[in-house]
């Protein structure tokens, strides 16, 4: 397979946008965790503690997403170097490795999206408890 230097370079825009989105997710989670921590200073119920556990898992997944995304970018750069140096086979291997790392990042992202539903469901259950106790 013949690979030009432009092919790995095409990944940069997509990878950069993904990294930005991952960072925004992480910052939003940090804010939510800080808000819950201040809420827990006054006392936590079981649902808030469950929500915090889910948030901890999400933070870990986002770290993996960012790490595999960053490695994907780095390996794409290595692929470009190999191609520029005339080492086509190594360039193709590095490019496919970059694609695999990008796919790993996306799989982690999908997993994070799926478990994010758990945290919001705990919050909704907590709000149902307030509604049942007479607060509307």
Buried (B, 14 or more C-beta within 10 A) or exposed (E): EEBEEEBBBEBEEEBEEBBEEBEEBBEEBEEBBEEBEEEEEEEBEEBBEBBBEBBEBBBEBBEBBBBBBBBBBEBBBBBBBBBEEEBEEBBBBBBBBBBBBBEBBBBBBEBBEEBBEBBEBBBEEBEEEEEEEEEE
